[in-house]
Amino acid sequence: MTPATATRATIPAVERGEAEGRWFLANLAAVHVSSDETDDALCIVELVGSPGEMPPLHVHHVDDEIFTVLQGELELHVAGCEPILARPGACVRAPRGIPHAYRVVSEEPARWTVTCTPGGFDRFVLAASEPAARPTLPPPGEPDLGRLMAAAQAAGIEIIAPPGTLPGDIA
């Protein structure tokens, strides 16, 4: 990662000390609006991911997930739909009950927000992550799968398949 790219791979509010940075999977995350603040109506989490980053294929059984791209590009894969290339300014909804995943497809890190309604996704992020030692992407490594699965189950999220699996890859 070049110094210029490293600068773009941060969350400004985390850099300024206004939000706690969390290392969540291979992302830097920050909760901007918690479920507790909205009586569980919604939550907003900002994420940064490096090129090629992709979470496990999963389903939110309780909430709709709305991706708003701020920098870079994401390709959203929602079962039953063609892949959606989301550039800065785009909003894409992954409806509850539908398997989905995303991939960072830009040559530089991408930055986006996830708004979930009702709330609860922020609790998943907090339970499955650790405080970031610095406001940058986490070092390479594997997530604690037991912790991830327990946090997902508590949040009504079902992990279907490992990272790299698309909705059309499963029967």
Backbone as a printed PyTorch tensor [residue, N CA C, xyz], in Angstrom:
tensor([[[  0.8540,  -1.1620,   0.0000],
         [  0.0000,   0.0000,   0.0000],
         [  0.9050,   1.2310,   0.0000]],

        [[  0.6540,   2.1440,  -0.9200],
         [  1.4470,   3.3720,  -0.9750],
         [  0.9980,   4.3240,   0.1190]],

        [[  1.8390,   5.3110,   0.4890],
         [  1.4130,   6.2600,   1.5220],
         [  0.1000,   6.9550,   1.1820]],

        [[ -0.1070,   7.3030,  -0.0970],
         [ -1.3690,   7.9730,  -0.4720],
         [ -2.5500,   7.0420,  -0.2670]],

        [[ -2.3910,   5.7600,  -0.6310],
         [ -3.4630,   4.7960,  -0.4530],
         [ -3.7190,   4.5630,   1.0310]],

        [[ -2.6630,   4.4910,   1.8200],
         [ -2.8240,   4.2780,   3.2550],
         [ -3.6500,   5.3950,   3.8820]],

        [[ -3.4790,   6.6140,   3.4170],
         [ -4.2500,   7.7460,   3.9430],
         [ -5.7290,   7.5660,   3.6320]],

        [[ -6.0520,   7.0850,   2.4360],
         [ -7.4510,   6.8970,   2.0570],
         [ -8.0660,   5.6810,   2.7360]],

        [[ -7.2370,   4.8330,   3.3530],
         [ -7.7360,   3.6070,   3.9640],
         [ -8.0810,   3.8180,   5.4320]],

        [[ -8.5350,   5.0020,   5.7710],
         [ -8.9030,   5.2890,   7.1540],
         [-10.3100,   5.8710,   7.1950]],

        [[-10.8250,   5.9890,   8.3890],
         [-12.1200,   6.6320,   8.6160],
         [-11.8150,   7.9580,   9.2940]],

        [[-12.1460,   9.0790,   8.6750],
         [-11.7890,  10.3860,   9.2550],
         [-12.1920,  10.5490,  10.7150]],

        [[-13.3870,  10.1070,  11.0940],
         [-13.8300,  10.2690,  12.4850],
         [-12.9500,   9.4660,  13.4360]],

        [[-12.4280,   8.3360,  12.9740],
         [-11.5290,   7.5310,  13.7980],
         [-10.1900,   8.2440,  13.9250]],

        [[ -9.6940,   8.7730,  12.8030],
         [ -8.4260,   9.5100,  12.8300],
         [ -8.4910,  10.6960,  13.7860]],

        [[ -9.6160,  11.3750,  13.8170],
         [ -9.7690,  12.5640,  14.6690],
         [-10.1120,  12.2070,  16.1110]],

        [[-10.3180,  10.9280,  16.3960],
         [-10.6500,  10.5100,  17.7490],
         [-12.1100,  10.6850,  18.1040]],

        [[-12.9620,  10.8900,  17.1060],
         [-14.3920,  11.0980,  17.3400],
         [-15.1870,   9.7890,  17.3610]],

        [[-14.5840,   8.7180,  16.8940],
         [-15.2370,   7.4130,  16.8760],
         [-14.1810,   6.3550,  17.1660]],

        [[-14.6140,   5.2750,  17.8180],
         [-13.6840,   4.1880,  18.1070],
         [-13.4960,   3.3360,  16.8550]],

        [[-12.2600,   3.1490,  16.4380],
         [-11.9620,   2.2480,  15.3340],
         [-11.9620,   0.8120,  15.8220]],

        [[-12.5260,  -0.0730,  15.0170],
         [-12.5840,  -1.5000,  15.3440],
         [-12.0380,  -2.2950,  14.1730]],

        [[-11.2760,  -3.3220,  14.4640],
         [-10.8330,  -4.2490,  13.4270],
         [-11.8720,  -5.3560,  13.3540]],

        [[-12.6370,  -5.3300,  12.2700],
         [-13.7710,  -6.2250,  12.0540],
         [-13.5200,  -7.0060,  10.7740]],

        [[-13.3090,  -8.3120,  10.9020],
         [-12.8930,  -9.1460,   9.7770],
         [-11.6290,  -8.5150,   9.1880]],

        [[-11.6320,  -8.1680,   7.9020],
         [-10.4600,  -7.5310,   7.2890],
         [-10.6720,  -6.0290,   7.1250]],

        [[-11.6230,  -5.4730,   7.8650],
         [-12.0130,  -4.0680,   7.7160],
         [-11.6520,  -3.2340,   8.9370]],

        [[-11.5790,  -1.9380,   8.7100],
         [-11.6080,  -0.9610,   9.7910],
         [-13.0580,  -0.5010,   9.8680]],

        [[-13.6340,  -0.5340,  11.0560],
         [-15.0480,  -0.1820,  11.2160],
         [-15.2060,   0.8490,  12.3230]],

        [[-16.2870,   1.6230,  12.2270],
         [-16.6500,   2.5710,  13.2790],
         [-18.1680,   2.6760,  13.3280]],

        [[-18.7180,   2.5670,  14.5250],
         [-20.1590,   2.7400,  14.7150],
         [-20.4200,   4.2360,  14.8470]],

        [[-21.2290,   4.7770,  13.9410],
         [-21.5730,   6.1980,  13.9880],
         [-22.9110,   6.4430,  14.6850]],

        [[-23.8760,   5.5660,  14.4490],
         [-25.1720,   5.6580,  15.1140],
         [-25.4750,   4.2600,  15.6390]],

        [[-25.5730,   4.1320,  16.9510],
         [-25.8070,   2.8140,  17.5480],
         [-27.3040,   2.5080,  17.6470]],

        [[-27.5820,   1.2370,  17.7250],
         [-28.9670,   0.7920,  17.9200],
         [-29.5310,   1.3270,  19.2280]],

        [[-28.6760,   1.4220,  20.2380],
         [-29.1240,   1.9480,  21.5350],
         [-29.6070,   3.3920,  21.4210]],

        [[-28.9710,   4.1750,  20.5470],
         [-29.3490,   5.5820,  20.3750],
         [-30.6990,   5.7440,  19.6900]],

        [[-31.1440,   4.7140,  18.9580],
         [-32.3680,   4.8280,  18.1630],
         [-33.4660,   3.8750,  18.6210]],

        [[-33.3490,   3.3670,  19.8480],
         [-34.3180,   2.3800,  20.3420],
         [-34.4650,   1.2210,  19.3570]],

        [[-33.3230,   0.8010,  18.8070],
         [-33.2340,  -0.3230,  17.8680],
         [-33.9060,  -0.0750,  16.5130]],

        [[-34.2130,   1.1770,  16.1810],
         [-34.8230,   1.4690,  14.8810],
         [-33.8240,   1.2750,  13.7430]],

        [[-32.5670,   1.6790,  13.9630],
         [-31.5420,   1.5450,  12.9300],
         [-30.1730,   1.7270,  13.5570]],

        [[-29.1390,   1.4180,  12.7760],
         [-27.7680,   1.7160,  13.1610],
         [-26.9940,   2.0330,  11.8880]],

        [[-25.9050,   2.7890,  12.0480],
         [-25.0420,   3.1290,  10.9150],
         [-23.6050,   2.8320,  11.3060]],

        [[-22.9570,   2.0030,  10.4920],
         [-21.5700,   1.6090,  10.7040],
         [-20.7890,   1.9780,   9.4510]],

        [[-19.6350,   2.6110,   9.6230],
         [-18.7550,   2.9360,   8.4960],
         [-17.6450,   1.8970,   8.4460]],

        [[-17.3050,   1.4860,   7.2180],
         [-16.2720,   0.4740,   7.0330],
         [-15.2910,   0.8930,   5.9520]],

        [[-14.0710,   0.4010,   6.0690],
         [-13.0430,   0.5390,   5.0440],
         [-12.5210,  -0.8580,   4.7660]],

        [[-12.3860,  -1.1960,   3.4920],
         [-11.8600,  -2.5060,   3.1080],
         [-10.8500,  -2.3710,   1.9930]],

        [[ -9.8990,  -3.2680,   1.9550],
         [ -8.8460,  -3.2240,   0.9400],
         [ -9.2990,  -3.9270,  -0.3340]],

        [[ -8.6220,  -3.6520,  -1.4510],
         [ -8.9870,  -4.2870,  -2.7200],
         [ -9.0610,  -5.8080,  -2.5800]],

        [[-10.1290,  -6.3760,  -3.1160],
         [-10.3300,  -7.8150,  -3.0840],
         [-11.0340,  -8.3160,  -1.8340]],

        [[-11.1530,  -7.4900,  -0.8160],
         [-11.7650,  -7.9160,   0.4420],
         [-13.2040,  -8.3390,   0.2050]],

        [[-13.5720,  -9.4560,   0.8440],
         [-14.9210,  -9.9890,   0.6910],
         [-15.2910, -10.7570,   1.9500]],

        [[-16.4510, -10.4760,   2.5380],
         [-16.8730, -11.2160,   3.7290],
         [-17.4530, -12.5720,   3.3350]],

        [[-17.7520, -13.4060,   4.3170],
         [-18.4520, -14.6560,   4.0090],
         [-19.8330, -14.3640,   3.4170]],

        [[-20.3140, -15.2580,   2.5860],
         [-21.6840, -15.1790,   2.0990],
         [-22.5960, -15.3540,   3.3220]],

        [[-23.5690, -14.4580,   3.4610],
         [-24.3850, -14.4660,   4.6700],
         [-25.7900, -13.9500,   4.3950]],

        [[-26.6560, -14.1460,   5.3980],
         [-28.0420, -13.6860,   5.3460],
         [-28.3460, -12.9530,   6.6470]],

        [[-28.9250, -11.7690,   6.5440],
         [-29.4610, -11.0660,   7.7080],
         [-30.9280, -11.4800,   7.8090]],

        [[-31.2910, -12.1610,   8.8780],
         [-32.6740, -12.6110,   9.0470],
         [-33.5600, -11.5680,   9.7100]],

        [[-32.9610, -10.5470,  10.3230],
         [-33.7290,  -9.5740,  11.0960],
         [-33.7730,  -8.2040,  10.4380]],

        [[-32.7240,  -7.8260,   9.7260],
         [-32.6080,  -6.4510,   9.2360],
         [-32.3220,  -6.3700,   7.7410]],

        [[-32.7280,  -5.2460,   7.1580],
         [-32.3020,  -4.8860,   5.8060],
         [-30.9780,  -4.1560,   5.9460]],

        [[-30.0780,  -4.3510,   4.9870],
         [-28.7550,  -3.7300,   5.0130],
         [-28.6170,  -2.8240,   3.7900]],

        [[-28.2990,  -1.5620,   4.0380],
         [-28.1660,  -0.5920,   2.9480],
         [-26.7230,  -0.1110,   2.8980]],

        [[-26.0750,  -0.3310,   1.7680],
         [-24.6900,   0.0720,   1.5420],
         [-24.6810,   1.4240,   0.8360]],

        [[-23.9470,   2.3820,   1.3600],
         [-23.7410,   3.6730,   0.7020],
         [-22.2450,   3.8440,   0.5090]],

        [[-21.8090,   3.8800,  -0.7420],
         [-20.3740,   3.9470,  -1.0520],
         [-19.9020,   5.3910,  -0.9860]],

        [[-18.8170,   5.5970,  -0.2410],
         [-18.2210,   6.9230,  -0.0810],
         [-16.9650,   7.0790,  -0.9330]],

        [[-16.1450,   6.0550,  -1.0100],
         [-14.9090,   6.0580,  -1.8140],
         [-14.6930,   4.6590,  -2.3630]],

        [[-14.0450,   4.5840,  -3.5170],
         [-13.7510,   3.2870,  -4.1140],
         [-14.9890,   2.6790,  -4.7390]],

        [[-14.9250,   1.3760,  -4.9710],
         [-16.0310,   0.6700,  -5.6100],
         [-16.2730,  -0.6720,  -4.9330]],

        [[-17.5440,  -0.9990,  -4.7620],
         [-17.9600,  -2.2990,  -4.2550],
         [-18.7820,  -2.9880,  -5.3230]],

        [[-18.6580,  -4.2910,  -5.4010],
         [-19.5430,  -5.0860,  -6.2280],
         [-20.4200,  -5.8710,  -5.2590]],

        [[-21.7300,  -5.6330,  -5.3210],
         [-22.6710,  -6.2930,  -4.4310],
         [-23.2670,  -7.4860,  -5.1460]],

        [[-23.3060,  -8.5920,  -4.4340],
         [-23.8820,  -9.8320,  -4.9430],
         [-25.0410, -10.2120,  -4.0390]],

        [[-26.2520, -10.0790,  -4.5700],
         [-27.4780, -10.3870,  -3.8410],
         [-28.1740, -11.5070,  -4.6090]],

        [[-28.5030, -12.5940,  -3.9150],
         [-29.1340, -13.7400,  -4.5730],
         [-30.3420, -13.2950,  -5.3900]],

        [[-30.4380, -13.8060,  -6.6110],
         [-31.5550, -13.4890,  -7.4840],
         [-31.3610, -12.2380,  -8.3150]],

        [[-30.2430, -11.5340,  -8.1310],
         [-29.9760, -10.2910,  -8.8690],
         [-28.6360, -10.3970,  -9.6000]],

        [[-28.4930,  -9.6090, -10.6370],
         [-27.1930,  -9.4750, -11.2840],
         [-26.2670,  -8.7160, -10.3390]],

        [[-24.9450,  -8.9480, -10.4200],
         [-24.0220,  -8.1750,  -9.5840],
         [-24.2140,  -6.6710,  -9.8250]],

        [[-24.0780,  -5.8910,  -8.7690],
         [-24.2630,  -4.4400,  -8.8460],
         [-22.9390,  -3.7710,  -8.5390]],

        [[-22.4400,  -2.9600,  -9.4810],
         [-21.2240,  -2.1890,  -9.2510],
         [-21.6380,  -0.8780,  -8.6020]],

        [[-21.1810,  -0.6620,  -7.3770],
         [-21.5620,   0.5340,  -6.6210],
         [-20.3540,   1.4520,  -6.5040]],

        [[-20.5040,   2.6440,  -7.0570],
         [-19.4590,   3.6740,  -7.0190],
         [-19.8500,   4.7400,  -5.9950]],

        [[-18.9450,   5.6850,  -5.6950],
         [-19.2760,   6.7120,  -4.7070],
         [-20.6290,   7.3790,  -4.9750]],

        [[-21.4240,   7.4510,  -3.9290],
         [-22.7620,   8.0370,  -4.0220],
         [-23.8590,   7.0050,  -4.1860]],

        [[-23.4990,   5.7790,  -4.5810],
         [-24.5100,   4.7370,  -4.7930],
         [-25.0040,   4.1790,  -3.4700]],

        [[-26.2940,   3.8490,  -3.4360],
         [-26.9130,   3.1520,  -2.3060],
         [-27.5160,   1.8630,  -2.8440]],

        [[-27.2020,   0.7550,  -2.1920],
         [-27.7120,  -0.5380,  -2.6210],
         [-28.2620,  -1.2620,  -1.3940]],

        [[-29.4420,  -1.8370,  -1.5370],
         [-30.0930,  -2.5430,  -0.4320],
         [-29.9450,  -4.0430,  -0.5970]],

        [[-29.5400,  -4.6920,   0.4930],
         [-29.5520,  -6.1490,   0.5800],
         [-30.6990,  -6.4960,   1.5270]],

        [[-31.8220,  -6.9630,   0.9880],
         [-33.0010,  -7.2130,   1.8270],
         [-32.7830,  -8.3580,   2.8130]],

        [[-33.4440,  -8.2490,   3.9570],
         [-33.3780,  -9.3380,   4.9420],
         [-33.8600, -10.6320,   4.2970]],

        [[-33.2670, -11.7260,   4.7370],
         [-33.6760, -13.0360,   4.2520],
         [-33.0560, -13.4560,   2.9400]],

        [[-32.2420, -12.6020,   2.3260],
         [-31.6550, -12.8970,   1.0190],
         [-30.1310, -13.0130,   1.1640]],

        [[-29.5200, -14.1340,   0.7340],
         [-28.0610, -14.2650,   0.8190],
         [-27.3650, -13.1690,   0.0080]],

        [[-26.2730, -12.6560,   0.5720],
         [-25.5290, -11.6050,  -0.1280],
         [-24.0930, -11.5240,   0.3810]],

        [[-23.2800, -10.8600,  -0.4090],
         [-21.8900, -10.5590,  -0.0670],
         [-21.4680,  -9.3860,  -0.9370]],

        [[-20.3540,  -8.7840,  -0.6000],
         [-19.7910,  -7.7210,  -1.4220],
         [-18.3300,  -8.0320,  -1.6590]],

        [[-17.7650,  -7.3600,  -2.6170],
         [-16.3160,  -7.4440,  -2.8580],
         [-15.8220,  -6.0420,  -3.1730]],

        [[-14.6990,  -5.6560,  -2.5820],
         [-14.0630,  -4.3830,  -2.9350],
         [-13.3770,  -4.6140,  -4.2760]],

        [[-13.8290,  -3.9110,  -5.3100],
         [-13.2860,  -4.1190,  -6.6520],
         [-12.4240,  -2.9570,  -7.1390]],

        [[-12.3530,  -1.8780,  -6.3820],
         [-11.5000,  -0.7600,  -6.7840],
         [-10.0320,  -1.1220,  -6.5270]],

        [[ -9.1510,  -0.4080,  -7.2040],
         [ -7.7150,  -0.6470,  -7.0390],
         [ -7.1870,  -0.0420,  -5.7460]],

        [[ -7.9960,   0.7570,  -5.1040],
         [ -7.6350,   1.3510,  -3.8190],
         [ -8.6690,   0.9000,  -2.7950]],

        [[ -8.4010,   1.0890,  -1.5110],
         [ -9.4040,   0.7270,  -0.5110],
         [-10.7270,   1.4520,  -0.7660]],

        [[-11.7960,   0.8020,  -0.3810],
         [-13.1310,   1.4010,  -0.4810],
         [-13.5870,   1.7850,   0.9250]],

        [[-14.4560,   2.7920,   0.9670],
         [-15.0370,   3.2470,   2.2330],
         [-16.5340,   3.3830,   1.9980]],

        [[-17.3390,   2.8310,   2.9240],
         [-18.7840,   2.8440,   2.7650],
         [-19.4520,   2.8110,   4.1340]],

        [[-20.7150,   3.1730,   4.1430],
         [-21.5090,   2.9980,   5.3540],
         [-22.5000,   1.8740,   5.1170]],

        [[-22.8540,   1.2290,   6.2130],
         [-23.9250,   0.2360,   6.2300],
         [-24.9680,   0.7660,   7.2050]],

        [[-26.1730,   0.9430,   6.7020],
         [-27.3070,   1.3210,   7.5410],
         [-28.2030,   0.0980,   7.6290]],

        [[-28.4930,  -0.3370,   8.8340],
         [-29.3580,  -1.4990,   9.0110],
         [-30.6040,  -1.0860,   9.7640]],

        [[-31.7340,  -1.5960,   9.2700],
         [-32.9960,  -1.3210,   9.9230],
         [-33.7950,  -2.6210,   9.9970]],

        [[-34.2580,  -3.0080,  11.1720],
         [-33.9840,  -2.3590,  12.4440],
         [-32.5130,  -2.5050,  12.8180]],

        [[-32.1430,  -1.8780,  13.9200],
         [-30.7660,  -1.9050,  14.3930],
         [-30.3600,  -3.2940,  14.8770]],

        [[-29.0860,  -3.3880,  15.2290],
         [-28.5430,  -4.6390,  15.7490],
         [-27.2210,  -5.0040,  15.1130]],

        [[-27.0030,  -4.6030,  13.8540],
         [-25.7580,  -4.9220,  13.1640],
         [-24.5570,  -4.3460,  13.9060]],

        [[-24.7160,  -3.1740,  14.4980],
         [-23.6110,  -2.5710,  15.2510],
         [-23.1740,  -3.4650,  16.4000]],

        [[-24.1140,  -4.1220,  17.0510],
         [-23.7690,  -5.0350,  18.1450],
         [-22.9720,  -6.2350,  17.6240]],

        [[-23.3280,  -6.7090,  16.4510],
         [-22.5730,  -7.7860,  15.8050],
         [-21.1380,  -7.3330,  15.5400]],

        [[-20.9870,  -6.1420,  14.9530],
         [-19.6450,  -5.6180,  14.6610],
         [-18.8320,  -5.5190,  15.9500]],

        [[-19.4160,  -4.9690,  16.9940],
         [-18.6940,  -4.8080,  18.2570],
         [-18.3240,  -6.1600,  18.8660]],

        [[-19.2410,  -7.1210,  18.8180],
         [-18.9780,  -8.4290,  19.4150],
         [-17.9560,  -9.2430,  18.6270]],

        [[-17.8990,  -9.0410,  17.3150],
         [-17.0090,  -9.8420,  16.4630],
         [-15.6790,  -9.1530,  16.1760]],

        [[-15.4610,  -7.9760,  16.7430],
         [-14.2560,  -7.2050,  16.4200],
         [-13.4300,  -6.9450,  17.6650]],

        [[-12.3420,  -6.2360,  17.4520],
         [-11.5100,  -5.7860,  18.5640],
         [-11.1260,  -4.3330,  18.3190]],

        [[-10.8350,  -3.5950,  19.3780],
         [-10.4260,  -2.2010,  19.1740],
         [ -9.1930,  -2.1320,  18.2680]],

        [[ -9.2080,  -1.2030,  17.3360],
         [ -8.0740,  -1.0320,  16.4220],
         [ -6.9050,  -0.4020,  17.1850]],

        [[ -5.7380,  -0.9920,  17.0420],
         [ -4.5430,  -0.4630,  17.6990],
         [ -4.1280,   0.8690,  17.0860]],

        [[ -4.5330,   1.0920,  15.8430],
         [ -4.2780,   2.3510,  15.1200],
         [ -5.4120,   2.5130,  14.1090]],

        [[ -5.6470,   3.7180,  13.6180],
         [ -6.8110,   3.9470,  12.7380],
         [ -6.5560,   3.5430,  11.2840]],

        [[ -6.1190,   2.3150,  11.0740],
         [ -5.8440,   1.8030,   9.7380],
         [ -6.4660,   0.4230,   9.5910]],

        [[ -6.3730,  -0.1250,   8.4060],
         [ -6.8470,  -1.4910,   8.1950],
         [ -6.0940,  -2.4400,   9.1170]],

        [[ -6.7200,  -3.5320,   9.5120],
         [ -6.0560,  -4.4750,  10.4150],
         [ -4.9160,  -5.2140,   9.7170]],

        [[ -3.9850,  -5.7320,  10.5050],
         [ -2.9400,  -6.5580,   9.9050],
         [ -3.5660,  -7.8370,   9.3470]],

        [[ -2.9160,  -8.4610,   8.3830],
         [ -3.4580,  -9.7100,   7.8340],
         [ -3.6150, -10.7620,   8.9310]],

        [[ -4.6090, -11.5790,   8.7790],
         [ -4.8430, -12.6490,   9.7480],
         [ -6.2350, -13.2030,   9.5920]],

        [[ -6.4650, -14.2990,  10.2390],
         [ -7.7690, -14.9550,  10.1850],
         [ -8.6180, -14.5090,  11.3720]],

        [[ -9.9200, -14.2950,  11.1560],
         [-10.7900, -13.9360,  12.2780],
         [-10.9840, -15.1340,  13.2000]],

        [[-11.3580, -14.8680,  14.4210],
         [-11.7140, -15.9070,  15.3760],
         [-13.0970, -16.4210,  14.9560]],

        [[-13.1270, -17.5880,  14.3060],
         [-14.3890, -18.0910,  13.7480],
         [-15.4330, -18.3830,  14.8150]],

        [[-15.0230, -18.8860,  15.9490],
         [-15.9850, -19.1390,  17.0220],
         [-16.6480, -17.8550,  17.4810]],

        [[-15.8510, -16.8240,  17.6590],
         [-16.3740, -15.5130,  18.0730],
         [-17.2840, -14.9360,  16.9960]],

        [[-16.8610, -15.0450,  15.7290],
         [-17.6490, -14.5310,  14.6120],
         [-19.0000, -15.2360,  14.5330]],

        [[-18.9900, -16.5580,  14.6190],
         [-20.2340, -17.3230,  14.5010],
         [-21.1810, -17.0340,  15.6640]],

        [[-20.6440, -16.9230,  16.8790],
         [-21.4910, -16.6200,  18.0390],
         [-22.0960, -15.2250,  17.9200]],

        [[-21.2970, -14.2600,  17.4960],
         [-21.7980, -12.8880,  17.3360],
         [-22.8460, -12.8280,  16.2310]],

        [[-22.6040, -13.5490,  15.1250],
         [-23.5670, -13.5690,  14.0200],
         [-24.8900, -14.1760,  14.4770]],

        [[-24.8260, -15.2970,  15.1650],
         [-26.0490, -15.9490,  15.6270],
         [-26.8460, -15.0320,  16.5530]],

        [[-26.1590, -14.3490,  17.4500],
         [-26.8390, -13.4380,  18.3760],
         [-27.5160, -12.2790,  17.6480]],

        [[-26.9760, -11.9010,  16.4820],
         [-27.5250, -10.7800,  15.7100],
         [-28.5190, -11.2180,  14.6360]],

        [[-28.8140, -12.5020,  14.5500],
         [-29.7400, -12.9750,  13.5210],
         [-29.1130, -13.0140,  12.1410]],

        [[-27.7940, -13.1930,  12.0930],
         [-27.0700, -13.2850,  10.8260],
         [-26.5800, -14.7210,  10.6730]],

        [[-26.8510, -15.3050,   9.5220],
         [-26.4280, -16.6720,   9.2360],
         [-25.2680, -16.6420,   8.2480]],

        [[-24.1400, -17.1990,   8.6570],
         [-22.9860, -17.3290,   7.7610],
         [-23.2300, -18.5960,   6.9470]],

        [[-23.3050, -18.4450,   5.6170],
         [-23.6570, -19.5620,   4.7480],
         [-22.4290, -20.2610,   4.1800]],

        [[-21.4220, -19.4690,   3.7760],
         [-20.2590, -20.0310,   3.1040],
         [-19.0670, -19.1020,   3.3110]],

        [[-17.8530, -19.5990,   3.0880],
         [-16.6610, -18.7920,   3.3470],
         [-16.4980, -17.6330,   2.3620]],

        [[-15.6240, -16.6740,   2.7080],
         [-15.3410, -15.5700,   1.7940],
         [-14.9870, -16.0940,   0.3980]],

        [[-15.4240, -15.3790,  -0.6160],
         [-15.1720, -15.7670,  -1.9980],
         [-16.3410, -16.5080,  -2.6150]],

        [[-17.2970, -16.9450,  -1.8050],
         [-18.4730, -17.6540,  -2.2970],
         [-19.5440, -16.6280,  -2.6540]],

        [[-20.1030, -16.7810,  -3.8450],
         [-21.1780, -15.8900,  -4.3160],
         [-22.5230, -16.6110,  -4.1840]],

        [[-23.6210, -15.8630,  -4.1480],
         [-24.9330, -16.5060,  -4.0050],
         [-25.1850, -17.5920,  -5.0620]],

        [[-24.7480, -17.3890,  -6.2820],
         [-24.9720, -18.3870,  -7.3370],
         [-24.1180, -19.6240,  -7.2080]],

        [[-23.1350, -19.6040,  -6.3130],
         [-22.2410, -20.7600,  -6.1360],
         [-22.8540, -21.8560,  -5.2800]],

        [[-23.9400, -21.5380,  -4.5790],
         [-24.5590, -22.5320,  -3.7030],
         [-25.8780, -22.9930,  -4.3010]],

        [[-26.2300, -24.2140,  -4.0020],
         [-27.4840, -24.7710,  -4.5580],
         [-28.6480, -24.4840,  -3.6560]]])
